[in-house]
Amino acid sequence: MQKRVGIFGGSFDPPHNGHLAIIKNAIIQLKLDTLFVVPNFLSPFKDAFYFTPNLRLGWLEQLKKSFENENCTLIVLDFEVRQNAPTPTFKTLRYIQDSYDFGENALYFLLLGADNVESLPKWEQYSWLEKNVEFVIIPRNGYTIPKNYRVLEFQEILISSTQLRKMLENGEGVALKDWIPNSILESVIKEANCKKIEKHSRKKSVKF
């Protein structure tokens, strides 16, 4: 039987309900046998992360029960976090192929946001990726998806991790309950508050 394997990578900085909705929709629409959720150490397109890789990894592990499905095995993969550096997607896929016995005929589906489509041909080993995975595009407001790509039928949730980080910085913790899963909300707010205290302490310690 041909295995169907999904890979959903990202910063998850922090994870939110939009991520969970993508996961649930992908499992059903792509009829996945296995889905890898892969937090990165640092996105190749960013200069820094807000929450540490291990925190983000731990939160996804906590959320695993939220998106478990009897027909699909969910794996929160720590491969990119363990590299301690930005990791090209093709290396992650090769690691999965080498480490898991899905068989030579397995079908691989790579989930990525519509904002990544334009830069996709510039990804490292793009030609190899194109031959080894089917790209499945997650709609994002303001981005057009070319017709040659498969699209995840998904009602976009109008929130992003960037917006959530701004809300955390502004102390809008109450509003976050609509966007961040309850099981990790307290921890996310606590870690954000610690970051603000550290930032404030550093400013006070600067001598002029």
C-alpha positions in Angstrom: 0.0 0.0 0.0 1.3 3.4 -1.0 2.0 5.6 2.0 1.0 9.2 2.0 3.3 11.4 4.1 2.9 15.1 4.9 5.5 17.6 6.0 4.4 20.9 7.7 7.3 23.0 8.7 7.5 26.5 10.1 8.6 28.8 12.9 5.4 28.2 15.1 6.6 31.3 17.0 4.2 30.8 18.8 1.9 28.0 17.6 -1.7 29.1 17.2 -5.2 27.9 16.2 -4.5 28.6 12.6 -1.7 26.0 12.6 -4.1 23.4 14.2 -6.7 24.1 11.6 -4.2 23.6 8.8 -3.1 20.3 10.3 -6.6 18.9 10.7 -7.5 19.9 7.1 -4.4 18.5 5.6 -4.9 15.1 7.3 -8.4 14.8 5.8 -7.9 16.3 2.4 -4.6 14.6 1.6 -5.6 11.4 3.3 -2.3 11.2 5.1 -1.0 8.2 6.9 1.7 10.2 8.6 2.2 13.9 9.2 5.4 15.5 10.3 5.1 18.9 12.1 8.6 20.4 11.9 9.5 23.5 13.9 12.6 25.1 12.6 15.6 26.4 14.6 15.5 29.6 12.6 13.8 30.4 9.4 16.2 31.1 6.5 14.1 34.3 5.9 14.4 35.7 9.4 17.3 37.2 11.5 16.1 35.9 14.9 13.4 33.9 16.6 11.2 35.3 19.4 10.6 32.2 21.5 13.5 29.7 21.7 13.4 26.6 19.5 13.0 24.2 22.5 10.1 26.2 23.8 8.3 26.0 20.4 9.1 22.3 20.1 7.7 21.7 23.6 4.5 23.6 22.9 3.9 21.5 19.7 4.4 18.3 21.7 1.8 19.6 24.2 -0.6 20.3 21.4 -0.1 16.9 19.7 -3.3 15.6 21.4 -5.2 18.4 19.9 -4.6 17.2 16.3 -4.3 13.5 16.8 -6.2 11.4 14.3 -6.9 7.7 14.4 -6.1 7.4 10.7 -2.9 9.4 10.8 0.3 9.2 12.8 1.4 12.6 14.1 5.1 13.2 14.6 6.6 16.5 16.0 10.0 16.2 14.5 13.0 17.8 16.3 15.4 17.4 13.4 15.8 21.1 12.4 15.9 22.2 16.1 18.7 19.8 16.7 20.8 21.3 13.9 21.1 24.5 15.9 21.1 26.5 12.6 18.7 27.2 9.7 18.1 24.0 7.8 17.1 23.7 4.1 13.9 21.8 3.6 15.5 19.2 1.3 17.8 18.1 4.2 14.7 17.5 6.4 13.0 15.5 3.7 16.1 13.4 3.1 16.3 12.7 6.8 12.7 11.6 6.9 13.2 9.3 3.9 16.4 7.8 5.4 15.0 7.4 9.0 11.5 6.1 8.4 10.5 3.1 6.4 7.6 4.4 4.2 8.8 2.4 1.1 10.1 3.5 -2.3 6.6 4.3 -3.6 5.6 6.7 -0.8 4.0 10.0 -1.8 5.3 13.1 0.0 3.3 16.3 0.4 5.0 19.5 1.5 2.7 22.1 3.0 3.8 25.7 2.6 2.1 29.2 2.8 1.2 31.1 -0.3 3.7 33.8 0.7 6.5 31.3 -0.1 5.4 30.4 -3.6 7.3 33.3 -5.3 10.6 32.4 -3.7 10.1 28.6 -4.0 12.3 28.2 -7.1 15.2 29.8 -5.2 15.1 27.2 -2.4 18.2 25.0 -2.1 17.9 21.9 -4.2 14.6 23.0 -5.6 14.8 20.7 -8.6 15.3 17.7 -6.3 12.3 18.8 -4.1 10.1 19.2 -7.2 10.8 15.6 -8.1 10.3 14.2 -4.6 7.3 16.1 -3.2 4.0 17.6 -4.2 3.8 21.2 -3.0 0.5 21.9 -1.3 -0.2 25.6 -0.9 -1.9 27.1 2.1 -3.9 30.2 1.1 -2.9 33.5 2.7 -4.7 36.8 2.4 -3.2 39.0 -0.3 -1.4 36.2 -2.2 -2.3 34.7 -5.5 -1.6 31.0 -6.0 -0.6 29.9 -9.5 -3.0 27.3 -11.0 -0.3 24.6 -11.4 -0.1 24.1 -7.6 -2.4 22.0 -5.4 -4.2 24.2 -2.9 -5.3 23.2 0.6 -9.0 24.0 0.9 -8.8 26.1 4.0 -10.7 29.0 5.5 -7.9 31.3 6.4 -7.8 32.4 10.0 -6.9 36.1 9.9 -4.1 35.9 12.5 -0.4 35.3 12.3 2.4 34.5 14.8 3.8 38.0 14.0 0.5 39.7 15.1 0.4 37.5 18.2 3.9 38.5 19.2 2.9 42.1 19.0 -0.1 41.5 21.2 2.1 39.8 23.7 4.5 42.7 23.6 1.6 45.1 24.2 0.2 43.0 27.2 -3.0 42.0 25.4 -3.0 38.6 27.1 -6.8 38.4 27.4 -7.4 38.7 23.7 -4.9 35.9 23.0 -7.3 33.2 24.3 -9.2 33.4 21.0 -6.0 32.5 19.0 -3.7 30.5 21.1 -4.8 27.0 22.4 -5.7 27.0 26.0 -3.3 24.2 26.9 -0.2 26.4 26.1 -1.6 29.9 26.6 -0.4 30.4 30.2 3.1 29.2 29.3 3.2 31.5 26.2 2.2 34.6 28.2 4.6 33.7 31.0 7.6 33.3 28.6 6.7 36.6 26.9 6.5 38.4 30.2 10.0 37.0 31.1 11.3 38.3 27.8 9.9 41.8 28.5 11.5 41.8 32.0 14.8 40.7 30.6 14.6 43.4 27.9 13.8 46.1 30.4 16.6 45.0 32.7 19.1 45.2 29.9 18.0 48.7 29.1 18.4 49.8 32.7 21.9 48.2 32.9 23.2 50.2 29.9 25.6 52.9 31.1 26.1 56.2 29.3 
